[in-house]
């Protein structure tokens, strides 16, 4: 677990001892997506870990509709899209290349 968990995601508490429970995994995913949305990229090992099939149920129940990173993780797990509730910036909403982003 030391290789894929970024301790900086836990400034308010000690790292969980393991990530086997649903609650710990949901908390980790929420922290990871929040940091990612603000431009703090996850480690390659972290991405490899959360893409494992064991994380699919965690991703499904976490439900972070305002997080761009969460929508990407849902896509990686083959989950159906949910409505995105985050910011839509007017200056790009009419850009014809937006569909390629």
C-alpha positions as CSV (number, residue, x, y, z in Angstrom):
1,X,0.0,0.0,0.0
2,X,2.9,2.4,0.6
3,X,3.7,2.6,-3.1
4,X,0.3,3.7,-4.3
5,X,-1.2,5.8,-1.4
6,X,-0.1,9.4,-1.3
7,X,0.1,10.5,2.3
8,X,-0.5,14.1,1.4
9,X,-4.1,13.2,0.8
10,X,-4.5,12.8,4.5
11,X,-3.4,16.1,6.1
12,X,-6.2,15.8,8.7
13,X,-5.6,12.3,9.9
14,X,-3.2,9.3,9.9
15,X,-3.2,7.0,6.9
16,X,-5.6,4.1,7.2
17,X,-3.9,0.9,8.0
18,X,-5.3,-0.8,5.0
19,X,-7.7,-0.1,2.2
20,X,-9.8,-3.2,2.3
21,X,-13.0,-1.7,3.7
22,X,-15.6,0.1,1.6
23,X,-15.6,3.2,3.8
24,X,-11.8,3.6,3.6
25,X,-11.7,3.1,-0.1
26,X,-14.5,5.6,-0.7
27,X,-12.8,8.2,1.5
28,X,-9.5,7.6,-0.4
29,X,-11.3,7.9,-3.8
30,X,-13.0,11.1,-2.8
31,X,-9.7,12.6,-1.6
32,X,-7.9,11.5,-4.7
33,X,-10.5,12.9,-7.1
34,X,-10.6,16.2,-5.2
35,X,-6.8,16.6,-5.4
36,X,-6.8,15.5,-9.1
37,X,-9.5,18.1,-9.9
38,X,-7.2,20.8,-8.5
39,X,-4.3,19.6,-10.6
40,X,-2.5,17.3,-8.2
41,X,-1.8,14.3,-10.4
42,X,-1.9,10.8,-8.9
43,X,1.1,8.5,-9.0
44,X,1.1,5.9,-11.8
45,X,0.9,3.2,-9.1
46,X,-2.2,4.8,-7.7
47,X,-3.9,4.9,-11.1
48,X,-3.0,1.3,-11.6
49,X,-4.5,0.4,-8.3
50,X,-7.8,2.2,-8.7
51,X,-8.3,0.8,-12.2
52,X,-8.3,-2.8,-10.7
53,X,-11.7,-4.5,-10.9
54,X,-11.9,-4.6,-7.1
55,X,-12.4,-0.8,-7.1
56,X,-15.5,-0.9,-9.5
57,X,-18.0,-1.2,-6.7
58,X,-16.3,1.6,-4.7
59,X,-16.4,3.9,-7.7
60,X,-20.0,3.1,-8.3
61,X,-21.2,4.0,-4.8
62,X,-18.8,6.9,-4.2
63,X,-20.9,9.2,-6.5
64,X,-19.0,12.5,-7.0
65,X,-20.9,14.2,-9.9
66,X,-19.0,17.5,-9.6
67,X,-15.6,15.9,-10.0
68,X,-14.1,15.6,-13.5
69,X,-11.6,13.0,-12.3
70,X,-14.5,10.9,-10.9
71,X,-16.2,10.8,-14.3
72,X,-12.9,9.6,-15.9
73,X,-12.6,6.8,-13.2
74,X,-16.2,5.8,-13.9
75,X,-15.4,5.5,-17.6
76,X,-12.3,3.4,-16.8
77,X,-14.5,0.9,-15.0
78,X,-17.1,0.8,-17.7
79,X,-19.8,2.3,-15.5
80,X,-22.7,4.2,-17.2
81,X,-22.2,8.0,-17.3
82,X,-23.9,10.1,-14.8
83,X,-24.8,13.8,-15.3
84,X,-21.8,16.1,-14.7
85,X,-22.7,18.8,-12.2
86,X,-19.4,20.7,-12.2
87,X,-18.6,24.1,-13.7
88,X,-19.2,24.7,-17.4
89,X,-17.2,27.6,-18.6
90,X,-18.9,29.9,-21.1
91,X,-15.8,30.8,-23.0
92,X,-15.4,27.2,-24.1
93,X,-18.9,25.9,-24.3
94,X,-19.3,26.8,-27.9
95,X,-15.9,25.6,-29.0
96,X,-16.3,23.0,-31.7
97,X,-13.2,21.1,-30.5
98,X,-14.7,20.6,-27.0
99,X,-16.0,17.1,-28.0
100,X,-12.4,16.0,-28.5
101,X,-11.3,16.9,-24.9
